[in-house]
């Protein structure tokens, strides 16, 4: 009897958890209101159809109700290769840019960059999660065919799926509640009037939410020094705990790190050194071989720093120095080091003095005073990648002949074995300038 009661209880719980509410009755636009531009919205064959119109900004068909935590599903189809999106936790307030719609958007993007399912912050912060780091997710969208979209917004965890494939996993808490909206993008590029996007089977859950199982989708975590459940499952851990220097030591052990490095509100800062005394670099206590290192950094005017990896003590006995491969952190516009070296190999995100980084489109560059998201991936086969703000900006093969030739033509030519160790420390550089770091996390790769 107990077993039967348990099975019945479990079945009832699952049915209750999967209770859906339709947001579209299949006949009218009841419960929806239009904001922004003047694109045409109408109902055809139990579908909402949005059509582009010339000389108007982005248009949004918005739910009259607001939603906080929810799971949303719908089907959508593009009749033409146009841009669109599904807004959620979005707002329109007169005090914000005269009522401009702003908030999270699950992207509809059939262009070659294939960012459908990415998360864009409409009218606010721009791209939060593009799909460059999720090649499997980039394959999920079917052009000119029906696609099943799913958004899970539960607390600060936002996940998106297309046709059952995970496309984005964002941790962010800027907006907790807002309306849902169907976007028809304003005409740009090759778009023209009369292009159509269709939506149907629009439904939502708001109670007893059951998120999808954890998966391998990369996570963008915008909370300070936070490790999400998915990141934990993927093997990430904090390298800087936001409170103290546990796990780190000074290169010059006779000096305390806190004589130059300061921690406030979870942020690590190397303070400006106007006396130009020798710097105090921070080294991780642990050594790392193959790994994925993530860190956020913020520059001040004319600032210079760097994050080094595969750091070893090299040089003559009694004069050894902590040397390693460096992800350059620099104000390219104002710091003179940007013009040194060869073909820009001392600019931001470059492999310092060896390989220049590919320059980002200005749209994805952060102004001085803004936070940059950086990543170094060192694979077991010695392939190394530098990433900046969601873009892979360089890749090289450590220990190979090309690498050795580059070192031989660099300032490191005199350092035998430079960057060749099987493992090494992570190092945060003190270059006498004010630079901030947070969200320093790492996972070891096998």
QUIFEN-V975306 format. One record per helix or strand of 3 or more residues. SS is the DSSP state (H for helix, E for strand). FROM is the first residue (numbers start at 1). TO is the last residue. Records with the same first field share a line. If there is no record, write none. Layout:
BEGIN
SS=FROM-TO ; FROM-TO
END
This chain:
BEGIN
H=2-17 ; 97-99 ; 135-138 ; 229-233 ; 257-259 ; 336-339 ; 362-364 ; 401-408 ; 411-414
E=32-36 ; 40-44 ; 47-51 ; 59-63 ; 70-78 ; 83-91 ; 102-109 ; 119-122 ; 126-129 ; 147-154 ; 157-162 ; 165-171 ; 178-184 ; 196-205 ; 248-250 ; 261-264 ; 267-270 ; 282-284 ; 291-299 ; 304-314 ; 321-330 ; 371-378 ; 383-388 ; 391-397 ; 424-428 ; 435-444
END
